[in-house]
Amino acid sequence: MEAPDIQSWLQFVVAIILIYFPSVALYRLFFHPLAQFPGPKLAAITRWYEAYYDVICDGQYTFKLAELHKEYGPIIRISPHELHVNDPSFFEMFYRQDGRWDKYDWCMEAFGAQSATIHTVDHYAHKRRRAVLNPFFSRAKVANSQDIIQGATEKLCYRLSQFQETDIVHLGSAISALTRDVSSEFLFGTSFNHLDDEDFHSSIITMHQNGGKIWRVTKHVRWYGPLLSMIPMSFLEKMGGDGLKSFLLHLKKMMKITLDIFTASSKSSQQNLKGDSQGKHTLVHQILESDLPQDEKTLDRLYNDVVTISSAGFETSAHVMRNIIYYIYKNDEIFRKLRDELSSAVQGKFKSEERPDLIILEQLPFLTGVIMEGLRLGMPVSSRLARVAPDRELVYGKWRIPAGAPVGMTPLLLNQSDILYPDPRRFDPERWMAPGVRKNADRTFAPFGRGTRSCLGQHLAWAEIYIVIVALVRRFDLNLDGVGPEDVKATSDKFLTSTAR
């Protein structure tokens, strides 16, 4: 039997390549269901156009989209399979409660935790899982848990008061430590106590940001994430830096919390199933006690929910608060107006030594304007929020979007629209104070998402922001040395918004 002719095989492979790739390109350009939509031809041919801006340019595709909309119009094709819209008039119709809205599987699978509620693709599966969690994160539950936020805020203020005027404090790390402590106590009944650490456990922040980089790469190189997950944790602990070790310690804590409660429940002890011996009702108990089927209560799925939900509550709220603090303390007029409003509220509604109730703070117009403006300019999520309507065609103006086509909008870009917000780069709390402005803005202003997939922990985030900002403004005259606009300007999309420093 003659040996295969290597040259013939090579010629065959080359011929296949020369036929296959041009055929795919021609189909996507002229015969694909999205071929009619405007946009760069290279993006229509291959996802590697997006990969270039995501991976090589370090998370710049969100900002590239803004440029493409200026060139091609409000609706564009941004990959062979996906559309993007940048038009406020489409937002309210698109992100709505009624109808079936799946998430984009290509994007969600890159996170590597498809069974987590946050990353669930199917609309109906998500609806079942979300219904179980909603009571745990309700506005009433958060209002009744204010003491958790107030206690952590008192600890933050105490730590800051211990520093001398000449000391340099990394306030951003302190704020992140607070959100981690609040989230862990709210979710699991026990605080991480990162506010007690000398450096506020600052090394973990870098790892949360690097997680976004991994997600960006895994979107385009599907084997990258699974490959990383195969590396033994013991090896990473030995070889990694402080940030990685802190992150792995966090994962171990989450794993232990989940396993302990899961093990207790498996013993069929009614006392343990209803909470631990101290009467704590945790996120894990909330799922285990629900009417979800048993295959929705596996240890793996519980762990995925615990990690994703707890992590989502860390850097999102902290990012917003860091932005608000910057704009307050870098503008003497805003700082003075806000402190005057708080002083008036102290005299009229609560004593200076009391912890102001959340319901009182929410009624203060300038404070609320400051927070809303901080959310607008400090949008915590920078990525587009793609949705799929698999059972119906969508209509945008003259365009008919085929059923099943992923479509995304990016609130970060809408928040900088000069149509919605005159002089959009300016921090102006008073833009929210005119009669009717907030009601009208609610149609397009959604810092925590909108529709069936809105942020699960948004009520907790609002409460944290109100309480922490009020405490700092009432007690401290902070000098933000060495901090400039680059510290609050969105410069990279790591799913969460990343700044230059």
C-alpha positions in Angstrom: 0.0 0.0 0.0 1.5 3.3 -1.1 2.1 6.0 1.5 -0.3 9.0 1.3 0.9 11.8 -0.9 1.5 14.7 1.6 1.6 17.2 -1.1 -1.8 16.0 -2.4 -3.3 16.3 1.1 -1.9 19.8 1.5 -3.4 20.8 -1.9 -6.7 19.3 -0.8 -6.7 21.3 2.5 -5.8 24.5 0.7 -8.5 24.0 -1.8 -11.1 23.5 0.9 -9.9 26.7 2.6 -10.0 28.6 -0.6 -13.6 27.4 -1.2 -15.0 27.4 2.3 -14.0 30.8 3.7 -14.9 32.9 0.6 -18.3 31.0 0.5 -19.0 31.9 4.2 -18.0 35.5 3.6 -20.3 35.8 0.5 -23.2 34.2 2.4 -22.8 36.5 5.4 -22.5 39.6 3.2 -25.3 39.0 0.7 -27.6 36.1 1.8 -27.6 36.1 5.6 -30.8 37.3 7.3 -28.9 40.3 8.7 -27.2 41.1 5.4 -29.6 44.1 4.8 -28.3 46.0 7.9 -25.6 48.6 7.7 -22.2 48.3 9.4 -18.6 47.5 8.6 -18.2 44.6 6.1 -15.5 43.0 8.1 -17.7 42.8 11.2 -20.4 41.1 9.0 -17.9 38.5 7.8 -16.2 37.5 11.1 -16.4 37.9 14.8 -12.6 38.5 14.8 -13.4 42.1 14.0 -14.9 42.4 17.5 -12.1 40.2 18.9 -9.5 42.7 17.8 -11.1 45.5 19.8 -12.0 43.2 22.7 -8.7 41.4 23.2 -5.9 43.2 21.3 -7.2 46.7 22.1 -8.2 45.7 25.7 -11.9 46.1 25.8 -12.5 48.9 23.3 -15.4 47.5 21.3 -18.0 49.3 23.4 -16.4 52.6 22.4 -15.8 51.6 18.8 -19.6 51.0 18.6 -20.2 54.7 19.4 -18.0 55.6 16.4 -19.7 53.1 14.1 -23.1 54.5 15.0 -22.0 58.0 13.9 -20.9 56.5 10.6 -23.7 54.0 9.8 -26.7 55.2 11.8 -28.7 54.1 14.9 -28.9 50.4 14.0 -25.8 48.5 12.9 -24.6 44.9 12.4 -21.7 44.4 14.7 -20.9 40.8 14.1 -22.1 38.1 11.6 -25.0 37.3 14.0 -25.7 40.4 16.1 -27.2 43.9 15.8 -26.8 46.9 18.0 -29.1 49.9 18.4 -28.2 53.3 19.9 -31.5 55.1 20.0 -33.3 56.1 23.2 -36.7 55.7 21.6 -36.1 52.0 21.2 -35.0 51.4 24.7 -38.3 51.2 26.5 -39.9 49.0 23.9 -36.9 46.6 23.8 -36.2 46.1 27.6 -39.7 45.3 28.8 -41.5 42.8 31.1 -43.9 41.2 28.6 -42.9 38.7 26.0 -40.1 36.2 25.8 -36.6 37.6 26.0 -33.7 35.2 26.1 -30.1 36.2 26.7 -27.5 35.7 24.0 -26.0 32.3 24.5 -22.7 33.0 22.8 -22.1 35.8 25.3 -23.4 34.1 28.4 -21.5 30.8 27.9 -18.3 32.7 28.0 -18.8 33.2 31.8 -18.6 29.5 32.4 -21.6 29.4 34.8 -24.6 28.8 32.7 -26.7 27.3 35.5 -26.4 30.6 37.5 -29.6 32.6 37.5 -27.8 35.7 36.3 -26.4 33.9 33.3 -29.4 31.7 32.4 -30.1 32.0 28.7 -33.6 30.7 28.4 -36.4 33.1 29.4 -38.6 30.6 31.2 -35.8 28.9 33.1 -34.6 32.3 34.3 -38.1 33.3 35.3 -38.5 30.3 37.5 -35.1 30.9 39.2 -35.6 34.6 39.5 -39.0 34.2 41.2 -37.4 32.3 44.0 -34.8 35.0 44.6 -37.0 38.1 44.3 -38.4 38.1 47.9 -34.8 37.8 49.3 -33.8 41.0 47.4 -37.1 42.9 47.8 -37.2 46.6 48.7 -38.9 45.7 52.0 -36.2 43.1 52.8 -33.5 45.7 52.2 -35.3 48.4 54.2 -35.5 45.9 57.1 -31.8 45.2 56.8 -30.6 48.8 56.9 -28.6 48.0 60.1 -26.2 45.9 58.1 -25.3 48.8 55.8 -25.4 51.3 58.7 -23.0 49.1 60.8 -20.5 48.7 57.9 -20.7 52.5 57.3 -20.0 53.2 60.9 -17.0 51.0 60.7 -15.8 52.7 57.5 -16.1 56.1 59.2 -14.3 54.9 62.2 -11.4 53.5 60.1 -11.1 56.8 58.2 -11.2 58.8 61.4 -8.1 57.0 62.7 -5.9 58.3 59.9 -4.0 61.5 60.4 -4.5 64.5 58.1 -1.1 63.8 56.5 -1.9 60.1 55.9 -2.8 58.9 52.4 -5.8 56.5 52.3 -6.9 54.5 49.3 -10.6 55.4 49.7 -11.6 53.3 46.7 -10.3 50.2 48.4 -12.2 51.1 51.6 -15.4 51.5 49.6 -14.9 48.2 47.9 -14.3 46.5 51.3 -17.5 48.0 52.6 -19.6 46.6 49.7 -18.0 43.2 50.2 -18.8 43.2 53.9 -22.4 44.4 53.3 -23.0 41.8 50.6 -21.6 38.9 52.5 -23.6 39.7 55.6 -26.8 40.4 53.7 -26.5 37.2 51.7 -24.9 34.8 54.2 -25.4 36.3 57.6 -21.7 36.7 58.2 -19.3 39.5 57.2 -16.0 39.1 55.5 -14.7 41.9 57.7 -12.5 43.3 55.0 -13.0 46.7 56.5 -10.9 45.5 59.4 -7.9 44.7 57.2 -5.1 47.2 57.2 -5.2 47.7 53.4 -8.9 47.0 53.1 -8.1 43.7 51.3 -7.4 45.8 48.3 -5.6 43.1 46.3 -8.9 41.3 45.5 -10.1 44.3 43.4 -7.6 43.6 40.6 -8.7 40.0 40.3 -12.4 41.0 39.9 -11.3 43.3 37.1 -9.1 40.6 35.5 -12.1 38.3 35.5 -13.6 40.6 32.9 -10.5 40.2 30.8 -10.9 36.4 30.9 -14.5 36.7 29.9 -13.6 38.9 26.9 -11.0 36.3 25.7 -13.3 33.3 26.3 -16.0 34.9 24.1 -13.7 34.5 21.2 -11.4 31.6 22.2 -13.9 29.2 23.7 -11.3 26.7 25.1 -9.5 29.4 27.1 -11.9 29.6 30.1 -12.3 25.8 30.5 -8.5 25.4 30.2 -8.0 27.9 33.1 -10.6 26.1 35.2 -8.6 22.8 34.8 -5.6 24.3 36.6 -5.6 23.0 40.2 -6.4 25.6 42.8 -3.4 24.4 44.9 -1.1 25.2 42.1 -2.5 28.7 41.6 -2.2 29.4 45.3 1.5 28.5 45.2 2.3 30.4 42.0 -0.1 33.3 42.1 0.3 36.8 43.5 -1.5 38.4 46.3 -4.5 39.4 44.2 -5.0 35.8 42.9 -4.6 34.4 46.4 -7.2 36.8 47.8 -9.6 35.8 45.0 -9.1 32.1 45.6 -9.7 32.6 49.3 -13.0 34.3 48.4 -14.0 31.3 46.2 -13.1 28.9 49.0 -15.3 30.9 51.5 -18.2 30.8 49.0 -17.6 27.1 48.5 -17.6 26.4 52.3 -20.7 28.4 52.9 -22.6 26.6 50.2 -21.4 23.2 51.2 -22.1 23.6 54.9 -25.7 24.6 54.3 -26.2 22.1 51.5 -24.8 19.3 53.8 -27.1 20.3 56.7 -30.1 20.3 54.5 -29.3 16.8 53.1 -29.7 15.4 56.6 -33.4 16.2 56.4 -33.3 18.2 59.6 -36.2 20.6 59.5 -34.4 22.9 61.9 -31.3 23.2 59.7 -33.4 23.6 56.6 -35.2 26.6 58.0 -31.9 28.4 58.8 -28.9 27.8 61.0 -28.8 27.6 64.7 -28.7 31.3 65.0 -31.8 31.8 62.9 -30.0 33.2 59.8 -31.8 32.8 56.6 -29.2 32.9 53.8 -29.4 33.0 50.0 -28.7 29.3 50.0 -31.6 28.6 52.3 -33.8 30.7 50.1 -33.1 28.4 47.1 -33.2 25.1 49.1 -36.5 26.0 50.7 -38.1 26.9 47.4 -40.4 24.8 45.2 -37.8 24.5 42.5 -37.3 20.9 41.4 -34.4 19.0 43.0 -32.3 19.1 39.9 -32.3 22.9 40.4 -30.9 22.5 43.9 -27.7 20.7 43.1 -24.5 21.8 44.9 -23.0 22.9 41.6 -25.9 25.2 40.7 -26.1 26.6 44.2 -22.4 27.4 44.2 -22.7 29.1 40.8 -25.6 31.3 42.1 -23.7 32.1 45.3 -20.5 33.2 43.5 -22.2 35.2 40.7 -24.7 37.0 42.9 -22.2 37.8 45.6 -19.6 39.0 43.1 -22.2 41.1 41.3 -22.8 43.1 44.5 -19.1 44.0 45.0 -17.6 46.2 42.4 -20.8 47.5 40.9 -21.9 49.6 43.9 -18.3 50.4 44.8 -17.7 51.8 41.3 -20.7 54.1 41.5 -19.8 55.4 44.9 -16.2 56.1 43.9 -17.5 58.2 41.0 -20.0 60.1 43.2 -17.3 60.8 45.9 -15.0 62.2 43.2 -17.6 64.6 41.8 -18.8 65.8 45.2 -15.3 66.5 46.6 -13.9 68.0 43.4 -16.7 70.6 43.2 -17.0 72.9 46.2 -20.4 74.2 45.2 -21.9 70.7 44.9 -20.3 69.7 48.2 -21.7 72.8 50.0 -25.2 72.4 48.6 -25.3 68.7 49.6 -24.0 69.3 53.1 -26.5 72.2 53.5 -29.4 70.0 52.5 -28.3 67.3 54.9 -27.9 69.8 57.7 -31.4 71.0 57.1 -32.7 67.5 57.1 -30.9 66.8 60.4 -32.6 69.8 62.0 -36.0 68.9 60.6 -36.3 65.2 60.6 -33.7 63.4 62.7 -31.1 64.2 65.3 -27.5 64.6 64.4 -26.4 61.5 66.3 -29.1 59.3 64.8 -28.8 57.1 61.7 -31.1 58.7 59.1 -33.7 56.3 57.8 -33.4 55.4 54.2 -37.0 56.6 53.4 -36.0 60.1 54.6 -32.8 60.2 52.5 -34.7 59.2 49.4 -36.9 62.3 49.8 -34.0 64.7 49.6 -34.0 66.2 46.1 -30.4 67.4 45.7 -29.0 64.2 47.3 -31.1 62.1 44.9 -29.9 64.2 42.0 -26.3 63.7 43.0 -26.8 59.9 43.2 -28.7 59.7 39.9 -26.0 61.8 38.1 -23.3 59.6 39.7 -25.1 56.6 38.3 -25.4 58.2 34.9 -21.7 59.0 34.6 -20.6 56.1 36.7 -22.5 53.3 34.9 -21.2 50.1 36.5 -21.7 47.9 33.5 -20.1 48.9 30.2 -21.0 46.0 28.0 -24.0 45.9 25.7 -27.0 44.0 27.0 -28.0 41.7 24.2 -31.5 40.0 24.1 -33.1 37.5 21.7 -36.8 37.3 20.8 -36.9 33.8 19.4 -40.6 33.6 18.8 -41.3 36.9 16.9 -40.0 39.6 14.6 -39.0 42.9 16.1 -39.6 46.3 14.4 -37.4 49.3 14.6 -38.4 52.1 12.3 -38.2 50.8 8.7 -36.2 47.8 9.8 -37.6 44.4 10.5 -35.4 42.3 12.8 -35.7 38.6 12.2 -36.9 36.4 15.0 -33.9 34.9 17.0 -31.4 37.6 16.0 -29.4 38.9 19.0 -29.9 42.6 19.5 -28.1 44.8 22.1 -28.1 48.3 23.5 -25.5 49.9 25.7 -26.8 52.0 28.5 -23.3 53.5 29.0 -23.6 55.1 25.6 -27.2 56.2 26.1 -26.2 57.9 29.4 -23.8 60.1 27.4 -26.3 61.1 24.7 -26.6 64.8 24.2 -30.2 64.3 23.0 -31.2 63.0 26.5 -28.7 65.0 28.6 -27.5 68.5 27.4 -23.7 68.8 28.0 -23.6 65.1 28.9 -20.1 65.0 30.3 -20.9 67.6 33.0 -21.8 66.4 36.4 -25.0 68.3 37.1 -27.3 67.0 39.9 -29.8 69.8 39.2 -30.7 68.3 35.8 -32.8 65.8 37.8 -34.6 68.3 40.0 -36.9 70.0 37.5 -40.6 68.8 37.7 -41.3 65.7 35.6 -37.7 65.1 34.6 -37.3 62.0 36.6 -40.5 60.5 35.5 -39.6 61.1 31.8 -36.1 59.9 32.3 -37.2 56.6 33.7 -38.1 55.6 30.2 -34.4 55.4 29.2 -32.4 55.8 32.5 -31.7 52.3 33.7 -28.4 52.1 35.6 -29.4 48.6 36.9 -31.0 47.3 33.7 -34.6 47.1 32.7 -37.2 44.5 31.9 -37.1 40.8 32.9 -33.3 40.8 33.5 -32.9 43.9 35.6 -30.3 43.8 38.4 -31.4 41.5 41.2 -29.7 43.5 43.9 -30.6 47.0 42.8 -32.5 47.9 46.0 -29.5 46.9 48.1 -27.2 49.0 45.9 -29.5 52.1 46.1 -29.5 51.8 49.9 -25.7 51.4 50.1 -25.2 54.4 48.0 -27.6 56.7 49.9 -26.3 55.7 53.3 -22.6 55.8 52.6 -22.6 59.0 50.7 -24.6 60.8 53.4 -22.3 59.5 56.1 -19.1 60.7 54.3 -20.4 64.1 53.4 -21.7 64.8 56.9 -18.5 63.8 58.7 -15.5 64.3 56.4 -13.8 67.1 54.4 -11.9 64.9 52.1 -8.9 66.1 50.0 -8.6 63.9 46.9 -5.0 64.5 46.1 -3.7 62.9 43.0 -7.1 62.1 41.7 -8.3 63.4 38.3 -10.8 62.8 35.6 -9.0 59.7 34.4 -10.0 58.0 37.6 -13.7 58.1 36.8 -13.8 58.1 33.0 -14.8 54.8 31.4 -11.8 53.5 29.4 -12.3 49.8 29.0 -15.1 47.3 28.8 -14.5 44.4 31.2 -18.2 43.7 31.3 -17.9 46.0 34.4 -16.7 49.5 33.6 -13.0 49.9 34.0 -11.1 53.2 34.3 -7.5 54.1 33.5 -6.3 53.6 37.0 
